Amino acid sequence: MTPPDAADANDSRWSDLDRPPLNVAALRRALLREGGLWSGVELVQRTGSTNSDLVARAEAGKAAEGAILVAEEQTAGRGRLDRQWTAPARSGLFFSVLLNPSEVPVARWGWLPLLTGVAVATGLSRAAGVDTALKWPNDLLVNVGGEERKTGGILAERAGDDGVVVGVGINVSLRADELPVPQAGSLALAEAVSTDRDPLLRGVLRSLEEWYGRWRSAGGDPAVSGLQETYAAGCATLGRVVRAELPGERSLVGEAVAVDGDGRLVIATKEGVQEPVGAGDIVHLRAV
């Protein structure tokens, strides 16, 4: 006879000993401090989307700036264009934060996903010992067997009139047979020196606090804060021939030559025209 708890075995927080749960008490001790950005850390075992949950809380007045919502598993995680993001429980970092950059002109808020990309790449470099490149506008790339693989993504959404929820998903210990698509990767597959999620999350959030503070102090100016230069230095899209799939079923092919002051990707076409792209899917074709 099957034991009554057998059906729940796969849901046990200890069902995969290679993937221990996050320690929320330790995260709070490490991240919450007087005068700091982070105001609270909540950990849930499973949810549809941390972004959706935090946006709803912010709009209901139930979350303050600096709130962090972390999930051990997301069942309906979303990327850009409402693409699904799913992974086994405790195989990655899935979290959202609430920011309120009220002193920064709204026109500059478009830099927040790029800022988060710089912060995540910096944090992972320090804590995981793995080089993470940025694909404009919101993908995180690692090298797996000499190939660029997507290991993470970023999604920013407005929350009410003065809030922005930024969500991050990072594949940490995902194995080759668990990859959702062949183009995906993980920190483990990129031979990271550490896949311990607690220090990885602490490192990423501390880096995000640092970069957000620098950007906010500069009034959101990407040049003064150093964000524009740092993003360009870590952006794998620049210097590549790319195809931009634009709204209205239009596409544009050319060399990605810069990220302008508004965070747009500037593409130089073979006709000699430089066109800034503010939204769209970017496909890396080849290096110049």
The 8 nearest C-alpha neighbors of each residue, nearest first, counted from 0:
[[1, 2, 3, 5, 4, 6, 7, 8],
 [2, 0, 3, 5, 4, 6, 7, 8],
 [1, 3, 5, 4, 0, 6, 7, 8],
 [4, 2, 5, 1, 6, 7, 0, 8],
 [3, 5, 7, 6, 2, 8, 1, 11],
 [6, 4, 8, 7, 2, 3, 1, 9],
 [5, 7, 4, 8, 3, 9, 2, 10],
 [6, 8, 10, 5, 4, 9, 11, 3],
 [9, 7, 5, 11, 10, 6, 14, 4],
 [8, 10, 7, 11, 14, 6, 5, 12],
 [11, 9, 7, 8, 12, 14, 6, 13],
 [12, 10, 14, 13, 8, 9, 7, 15],
 [11, 13, 14, 10, 20, 19, 15, 44],
 [12, 14, 11, 15, 16, 19, 20, 18],
 [13, 15, 11, 12, 9, 16, 8, 10],
 [16, 14, 17, 18, 13, 19, 12, 11],
 [15, 17, 18, 19, 13, 14, 12, 20],
 [18, 16, 15, 19, 172, 13, 14, 90],
 [17, 19, 16, 15, 89, 90, 20, 13],
 [18, 20, 16, 17, 13, 21, 89, 15],
 [21, 19, 22, 89, 18, 12, 71, 13],
 [20, 22, 197, 23, 19, 196, 71, 89],
 [21, 23, 25, 24, 26, 20, 197, 27],
 [22, 24, 26, 25, 21, 27, 42, 40],
 [25, 23, 27, 26, 22, 28, 29, 40],
 [24, 26, 28, 27, 23, 22, 29, 197],
 [27, 25, 23, 29, 24, 28, 30, 22],
 [28, 26, 24, 30, 29, 25, 31, 40],
 [27, 29, 25, 26, 30, 31, 24, 32],
 [28, 30, 26, 27, 25, 31, 201, 32],
 [31, 29, 27, 28, 26, 32, 37, 201],
 [32, 30, 27, 37, 28, 29, 38, 39],
 [33, 31, 35, 34, 30, 37, 28, 29],
 [32, 34, 35, 31, 36, 38, 37, 30],
 [33, 35, 32, 36, 37, 31, 38, 65],
 [36, 34, 32, 33, 37, 31, 38, 208],
 [35, 37, 65, 208, 38, 34, 64, 31],
 [36, 38, 65, 31, 35, 39, 66, 30],
 [39, 37, 65, 66, 31, 36, 64, 63],
 [40, 38, 66, 37, 67, 41, 65, 31],
 [39, 41, 67, 68, 27, 66, 42, 38],
 [42, 40, 68, 69, 67, 39, 43, 23],
 [41, 43, 69, 70, 68, 23, 40, 44],
 [44, 42, 70, 45, 69, 71, 41, 46],
 [43, 45, 71, 70, 72, 42, 46, 12],
 [46, 44, 72, 43, 70, 73, 71, 47],
 [47, 45, 73, 48, 74, 72, 70, 49],
 [46, 48, 75, 74, 73, 76, 49, 45],
 [49, 47, 76, 51, 50, 75, 46, 73],
 [48, 50, 52, 51, 95, 53, 94, 68],
 [51, 49, 53, 48, 52, 95, 166, 54],
 [50, 52, 54, 48, 49, 53, 55, 47],
 [53, 51, 49, 55, 50, 54, 48, 56],
 [52, 54, 56, 50, 55, 51, 49, 57],
 [53, 55, 57, 158, 51, 56, 52, 50],
 [56, 54, 58, 52, 53, 57, 59, 51],
 [57, 55, 61, 53, 59, 54, 58, 62],
 [58, 56, 62, 60, 54, 59, 55, 61],
 [57, 59, 55, 159, 60, 56, 158, 54],
 [60, 58, 56, 57, 61, 55, 62, 54],
 [61, 59, 57, 58, 62, 56, 63, 55],
 [60, 62, 56, 59, 57, 63, 58, 55],
 [63, 61, 57, 56, 60, 66, 64, 53],
 [62, 64, 66, 65, 61, 57, 97, 38],
 [65, 63, 98, 97, 66, 99, 62, 38],
 [64, 66, 37, 38, 36, 97, 98, 63],
 [67, 65, 39, 38, 97, 96, 64, 63],
 [68, 66, 96, 40, 95, 39, 41, 65],
 [67, 69, 41, 95, 94, 42, 40, 49],
 [68, 70, 94, 42, 93, 41, 43, 67],
 [71, 69, 43, 72, 44, 93, 42, 45],
 [70, 72, 44, 89, 88, 45, 43, 69],
 [71, 73, 88, 45, 70, 44, 89, 74],
 [74, 72, 46, 47, 76, 75, 45, 48],
 [73, 75, 47, 76, 85, 46, 72, 48],
 [76, 74, 47, 48, 73, 77, 83, 84],
 [75, 77, 84, 48, 73, 83, 74, 47],
 [78, 76, 83, 81, 82, 84, 75, 79],
 [77, 79, 82, 81, 154, 83, 80, 84],
 [78, 80, 81, 82, 154, 77, 153, 137],
 [79, 81, 82, 78, 77, 83, 279, 280],
 [82, 80, 79, 77, 78, 83, 76, 84],
 [83, 81, 78, 77, 80, 79, 84, 76],
 [82, 84, 77, 76, 78, 75, 81, 85],
 [85, 83, 76, 77, 78, 82, 75, 86],
 [84, 86, 74, 76, 73, 83, 75, 87],
 [85, 87, 88, 90, 84, 72, 73, 91],
 [88, 86, 90, 89, 72, 85, 173, 91],
 [87, 89, 72, 90, 71, 86, 91, 73],
 [90, 88, 71, 91, 18, 72, 87, 20],
 [91, 89, 172, 88, 87, 173, 171, 170],
 [90, 92, 171, 170, 169, 89, 93, 172],
 [91, 93, 169, 168, 94, 170, 171, 196],
 [92, 94, 168, 70, 69, 167, 91, 169],
 [93, 95, 69, 68, 167, 166, 49, 70],
 [94, 96, 166, 68, 165, 50, 49, 67],
 [97, 95, 67, 165, 164, 66, 65, 68],
 [96, 98, 164, 64, 66, 65, 163, 165],
 [99, 97, 64, 163, 162, 65, 100, 164],
 [98, 100, 162, 101, 64, 161, 163, 97],
 [101, 99, 103, 102, 98, 215, 162, 161],
 [100, 102, 103, 99, 161, 104, 162, 105],
 [101, 103, 100, 104, 218, 215, 219, 99],
 [102, 104, 218, 219, 101, 100, 105, 215],
 [105, 103, 106, 107, 102, 108, 219, 218],
 [106, 104, 108, 107, 103, 101, 109, 100],
 [105, 107, 104, 108, 109, 261, 103, 110],
 [108, 106, 105, 109, 104, 110, 219, 261],
 [109, 107, 105, 110, 111, 106, 104, 103],
 [108, 110, 107, 111, 262, 106, 112, 261],
 [109, 111, 108, 113, 112, 262, 107, 114],
 [110, 112, 114, 113, 109, 108, 115, 155],
 [113, 111, 115, 114, 110, 155, 116, 137],
 [114, 112, 116, 110, 115, 111, 117, 136],
 [113, 115, 111, 117, 116, 112, 110, 118],
 [116, 114, 118, 112, 113, 117, 119, 111],
 [115, 117, 113, 119, 114, 118, 120, 112],
 [116, 118, 114, 120, 115, 119, 230, 121],
 [119, 117, 207, 115, 206, 121, 116, 120],
 [120, 118, 122, 203, 116, 121, 117, 123],
 [119, 121, 131, 117, 123, 122, 118, 116],
 [122, 120, 118, 124, 119, 123, 117, 125],
 [123, 121, 203, 202, 119, 125, 124, 120],
 [124, 122, 126, 127, 120, 125, 121, 119],
 [123, 125, 128, 129, 121, 122, 130, 127],
 [124, 126, 122, 123, 128, 127, 121, 202],
 [125, 127, 123, 199, 124, 128, 202, 122],
 [128, 126, 193, 123, 191, 129, 192, 124],
 [129, 127, 124, 192, 125, 191, 126, 123],
 [128, 130, 124, 191, 127, 131, 123, 189],
 [129, 131, 124, 132, 141, 128, 120, 123],
 [132, 130, 141, 120, 140, 129, 139, 133],
 [131, 133, 140, 233, 235, 234, 139, 141],
 [134, 132, 234, 139, 235, 138, 233, 140],
 [133, 135, 138, 236, 235, 234, 136, 139],
 [136, 134, 137, 236, 133, 138, 234, 281],
 [135, 137, 134, 138, 113, 112, 133, 264],
 [136, 138, 153, 135, 152, 112, 134, 113],
 [139, 137, 152, 134, 151, 133, 140, 136],
 [138, 140, 151, 133, 150, 149, 152, 132],
 [141, 139, 149, 132, 148, 131, 150, 133],
 [142, 140, 131, 148, 147, 189, 132, 150],
 [141, 143, 147, 146, 189, 145, 148, 144],
 [144, 142, 189, 146, 145, 188, 141, 148],
 [143, 145, 146, 142, 189, 188, 147, 148],
 [144, 146, 143, 142, 147, 148, 141, 189],
 [147, 145, 143, 142, 144, 148, 141, 182],
 [146, 148, 142, 141, 140, 143, 149, 145],
 [149, 147, 184, 183, 140, 182, 141, 142],
 [150, 148, 140, 183, 184, 139, 151, 141],
 [151, 149, 184, 185, 170, 140, 139, 169],
 [152, 150, 169, 139, 168, 149, 138, 170],
 [151, 153, 138, 168, 137, 139, 167, 169],
 [154, 152, 167, 137, 166, 112, 138, 168],
 [153, 155, 166, 165, 78, 79, 167, 156],
 [156, 154, 165, 164, 112, 166, 163, 153],
 [157, 155, 164, 163, 158, 165, 154, 54],
 [156, 158, 163, 162, 159, 164, 155, 160],
 [159, 157, 162, 54, 163, 58, 57, 164],
 [158, 160, 58, 161, 162, 157, 57, 163],
 [161, 159, 162, 158, 157, 58, 163, 101],
 [160, 162, 159, 99, 101, 158, 163, 100],
 [163, 161, 99, 158, 98, 159, 157, 160],
 [164, 162, 157, 158, 98, 156, 97, 99],
 [163, 165, 97, 156, 96, 155, 98, 157],
 [166, 164, 155, 95, 96, 154, 163, 156],
 [165, 167, 95, 154, 153, 50, 94, 155],
 [168, 166, 153, 94, 93, 152, 95, 169],
 [167, 169, 93, 151, 152, 92, 153, 94],
 [170, 168, 151, 92, 91, 150, 171, 93],
 [169, 171, 91, 185, 150, 173, 151, 172],
 [170, 172, 91, 186, 185, 90, 173, 187],
 [173, 171, 90, 187, 174, 185, 170, 91],
 [174, 172, 185, 90, 171, 170, 177, 175],
 [175, 173, 177, 176, 172, 178, 188, 187],
 [174, 176, 177, 178, 173, 188, 184, 181],
 [175, 177, 174, 178, 173, 179, 181, 180],
 [178, 176, 174, 175, 173, 179, 86, 87],
 [177, 179, 180, 175, 176, 183, 181, 174],
 [178, 180, 177, 183, 181, 86, 85, 182],
 [179, 181, 182, 178, 183, 177, 184, 175],
 [182, 180, 183, 178, 179, 184, 148, 175],
 [181, 183, 148, 180, 149, 184, 147, 178],
 [184, 182, 149, 148, 181, 180, 150, 178],
 [183, 185, 150, 148, 149, 188, 182, 143],
 [186, 184, 170, 150, 171, 188, 187, 173],
 [185, 187, 171, 189, 191, 188, 190, 172],
 [186, 188, 172, 190, 189, 185, 191, 171],
 [187, 189, 185, 190, 186, 143, 184, 174],
 [188, 190, 143, 186, 187, 191, 142, 185],
 [191, 189, 187, 188, 192, 186, 129, 143],
 [190, 192, 129, 193, 127, 186, 187, 189],
 [191, 193, 127, 128, 190, 194, 129, 187],
 [194, 192, 127, 191, 195, 126, 128, 187],
 [193, 195, 196, 171, 172, 187, 191, 127],
 [196, 194, 193, 197, 198, 199, 127, 171],
 [195, 197, 199, 198, 194, 200, 21, 92],
 [196, 198, 200, 199, 195, 21, 201, 22],
 [199, 197, 201, 200, 196, 202, 195, 126],
 [200, 198, 196, 202, 197, 201, 126, 203],
 [201, 199, 203, 197, 202, 198, 196, 204],
 [200, 202, 198, 204, 199, 203, 205, 197],
 [201, 203, 122, 199, 205, 200, 204, 198],
 [202, 204, 122, 206, 119, 200, 205, 201],
 [205, 203, 207, 201, 206, 202, 200, 208],
 [206, 204, 208, 202, 207, 203, 201, 209],
 [205, 207, 118, 209, 203, 204, 208, 122],
 [208, 206, 118, 204, 210, 209, 205, 211],
 [207, 209, 205, 211, 206, 210, 212, 204],
 [210, 208, 206, 212, 207, 211, 205, 213],
 [211, 209, 213, 207, 212, 208, 214, 206],
 [210, 212, 214, 208, 213, 209, 207, 215],
 [213, 211, 215, 209, 210, 214, 216, 208],
 [212, 214, 210, 216, 211, 215, 224, 209],
 [215, 213, 219, 211, 224, 217, 212, 216],
 [214, 216, 218, 212, 219, 217, 213, 211],
 [217, 215, 213, 218, 214, 212, 219, 224],
 [216, 218, 214, 215, 219, 220, 224, 223],
 [219, 217, 103, 215, 216, 220, 214, 102],
 [218, 220, 214, 215, 103, 217, 107, 221],
 [219, 221, 217, 218, 223, 222, 224, 214],
 [222, 220, 226, 227, 224, 223, 219, 225],
 [221, 223, 225, 227, 224, 220, 226, 228],
 [222, 224, 225, 220, 221, 217, 226, 214],
 [225, 223, 214, 221, 226, 222, 217, 213],
 [226, 224, 222, 223, 228, 227, 221, 229],
 [225, 227, 221, 229, 224, 228, 230, 222],
 [226, 228, 221, 230, 222, 229, 225, 231],
 [227, 229, 231, 230, 226, 225, 232, 222],
 [230, 228, 232, 226, 231, 227, 225, 233],
 [229, 231, 227, 233, 232, 228, 226, 234],
 [230, 232, 234, 228, 229, 233, 227, 258],
 [233, 231, 229, 230, 234, 228, 235, 227],
 [234, 232, 230, 231, 132, 133, 235, 229],
 [233, 235, 133, 231, 236, 232, 134, 132],
 [234, 236, 134, 133, 237, 132, 233, 238],
 [237, 235, 234, 134, 239, 135, 238, 255],
 [238, 236, 255, 239, 256, 235, 234, 257],
 [237, 239, 255, 256, 287, 254, 286, 236],
 [240, 238, 286, 237, 287, 254, 236, 285],
 [239, 241, 254, 285, 253, 284, 286, 287],
 [242, 240, 283, 284, 282, 253, 252, 239],
 [241, 243, 252, 282, 251, 281, 244, 250],
 [242, 244, 281, 251, 250, 280, 245, 279],
 [243, 245, 250, 280, 279, 249, 281, 242],
 [244, 246, 279, 249, 250, 243, 248, 247],
 [247, 245, 248, 249, 279, 244, 278, 250],
 [246, 248, 249, 245, 250, 244, 279, 278],
 [249, 247, 246, 245, 250, 244, 279, 251],
 [248, 250, 245, 247, 244, 246, 251, 243],
 [251, 249, 244, 243, 245, 248, 242, 252],
 [250, 252, 243, 242, 253, 244, 249, 245],
 [253, 251, 242, 241, 268, 243, 250, 240],
 [252, 254, 268, 267, 240, 266, 241, 269],
 [253, 255, 240, 267, 266, 239, 256, 241],
 [254, 256, 266, 237, 238, 239, 265, 257],
 [255, 257, 237, 265, 254, 238, 266, 267],
 [258, 256, 265, 264, 259, 255, 237, 231],
 [257, 259, 264, 263, 262, 265, 231, 260],
 [260, 258, 262, 261, 263, 257, 264, 265],
 [259, 261, 262, 221, 258, 227, 263, 222],
 [260, 262, 259, 263, 107, 109, 110, 258],
 [263, 261, 259, 260, 258, 110, 264, 109],
 [264, 262, 277, 276, 258, 259, 261, 275],
 [263, 265, 258, 276, 275, 257, 266, 259],
 [264, 266, 275, 257, 274, 256, 255, 258],
 [267, 265, 255, 274, 254, 273, 253, 256],
 [268, 266, 273, 254, 253, 272, 271, 274],
 [269, 267, 253, 270, 272, 271, 266, 252],
 [268, 270, 271, 253, 267, 272, 252, 254],
 [271, 269, 268, 272, 267, 273, 253, 252],
 [272, 270, 269, 268, 267, 273, 253, 274],
 [271, 273, 268, 267, 270, 274, 269, 266],
 [274, 272, 267, 266, 265, 268, 271, 275],
 [273, 275, 266, 265, 272, 267, 276, 268],
 [276, 274, 265, 264, 263, 266, 277, 273],
 [277, 275, 264, 263, 278, 265, 274, 279],
 [276, 278, 263, 275, 264, 279, 262, 261],
 [279, 277, 276, 245, 280, 246, 263, 136],
 [280, 278, 245, 244, 243, 281, 246, 277],
 [279, 281, 244, 243, 282, 245, 278, 242],
 [280, 282, 243, 242, 244, 279, 241, 283],
 [283, 281, 242, 241, 284, 243, 280, 244],
 [282, 284, 241, 285, 240, 281, 239, 242],
 [283, 285, 241, 240, 282, 242, 239, 286],
 [286, 284, 240, 239, 283, 287, 241, 238],
 [285, 287, 239, 240, 238, 284, 283, 254],
 [286, 239, 238, 240, 285, 254, 255, 284]]
